[in-house]
């Protein structure tokens, strides 16, 4: 389990670094572009920021939905196991 956590931390660090590099390169390219007016650069920057926020929210809600489904499945399995154990123990009493 500890190995899985360290792998996840490494993957998250790598992805975070890739995002930082991508934003840095994008910002640098917007900054160095002379043909595009400053207002258009700002508009593009706001669009990129909003797209990033939307993607983070999308991933979060997908993750929350998956956790919820997993929790419901585990509750149903526990309920079924309880019913089976009650049935088996009642059969032994007869």
Phi, psi and omega per residue, in radians:
X1 nan -0.678 3.135
X2 -1.140 -0.639 3.123
X3 -1.118 -0.682 3.123
X4 -1.119 -0.703 3.127
X5 -1.126 -0.726 -3.133
X6 -1.196 -0.635 3.073
X7 -1.110 -0.761 3.118
X8 -1.110 -0.698 3.131
X9 -1.127 -0.712 3.125
X10 -1.148 -0.751 3.123
X11 -1.128 -0.741 3.129
X12 -1.137 -0.693 3.098
X13 -1.103 -0.790 -3.141
X14 -1.081 -0.781 3.119
X15 -1.146 -0.694 3.093
X16 -1.100 -0.734 3.106
X17 -1.126 -0.691 3.118
X18 -1.113 -0.689 3.120
X19 -1.148 -0.762 3.126
X20 -1.076 -0.767 3.112
X21 -1.106 -0.747 -3.137
X22 -1.103 -0.769 3.104
X23 -1.139 -0.695 3.106
X24 -1.077 -0.791 3.124
X25 -1.154 -0.687 3.112
X26 -1.134 -0.782 3.107
X27 -1.093 -0.711 3.114
X28 -1.123 -0.734 3.128
X29 -1.159 -0.655 3.072
X30 -1.160 -0.697 -3.121
X31 -1.149 -0.705 -3.058
X32 -1.454 -0.184 -3.141
X33 -1.319 2.114 -3.118
X34 -1.603 -0.411 -3.056
X35 -1.341 -0.310 -3.068
X36 -1.735 2.249 3.118
X37 -1.152 2.731 -3.105
X38 -1.030 -0.659 -3.134
X39 -1.118 -0.655 3.108
X40 -1.197 -0.674 3.081
X41 -1.070 -0.748 3.094
X42 -1.100 -0.714 3.109
X43 -1.080 -0.778 3.109
X44 -1.112 -0.714 3.121
X45 -1.081 -0.758 3.106
X46 -1.116 -0.711 3.106
X47 -1.081 -0.727 3.118
X48 -1.157 -0.723 3.103
X49 -1.076 -0.801 3.141
X50 -1.161 -0.654 3.076
X51 -1.101 -0.722 3.109
X52 -1.091 -0.798 3.117
X53 -1.075 -0.708 3.121
X54 -1.127 -0.722 3.138
X55 -1.171 -0.699 3.095
X56 -1.090 -0.775 3.113
X57 -1.115 -0.705 3.130
X58 -1.058 -0.819 -3.138
X59 -1.137 -0.710 3.140
X60 -1.085 -0.809 -3.118
X61 -1.207 -0.592 3.045
X62 -1.126 -0.738 3.128
X63 -1.126 -0.789 3.105
X64 -1.082 -0.684 3.125
X65 -1.141 -0.734 3.122
X66 -1.130 -0.717 3.101
X67 -1.105 -0.725 3.126
X68 -1.094 -0.783 3.111
X69 -1.084 -0.714 3.133
X70 -1.117 -0.736 3.137
X71 -1.116 -0.741 3.122
X72 -1.126 -0.710 3.133
X73 -1.110 -0.724 3.120
X74 -1.157 -0.659 3.080
X75 -1.117 -0.730 3.110
X76 -1.141 -0.686 3.104
X77 -1.140 -0.715 3.110
X78 -1.130 -0.688 3.109
X79 -1.119 -0.766 3.123
X80 -1.134 -0.699 3.093
X81 -1.118 -0.691 3.105
X82 -1.119 -0.776 3.114
X83 -1.081 -0.746 3.124
X84 -1.144 -0.738 3.139
X85 -1.174 -0.638 3.063
X86 -1.135 -0.688 3.139
X87 -1.177 -0.754 -3.141
X88 -1.156 -0.723 -3.132
X89 -1.219 -0.547 3.095
X90 -1.284 -0.515 3.082
X91 -1.202 -0.633 -3.131
X92 -1.218 -0.539 -3.115
X93 -1.229 -0.408 -3.076
X94 -1.410 nan nan
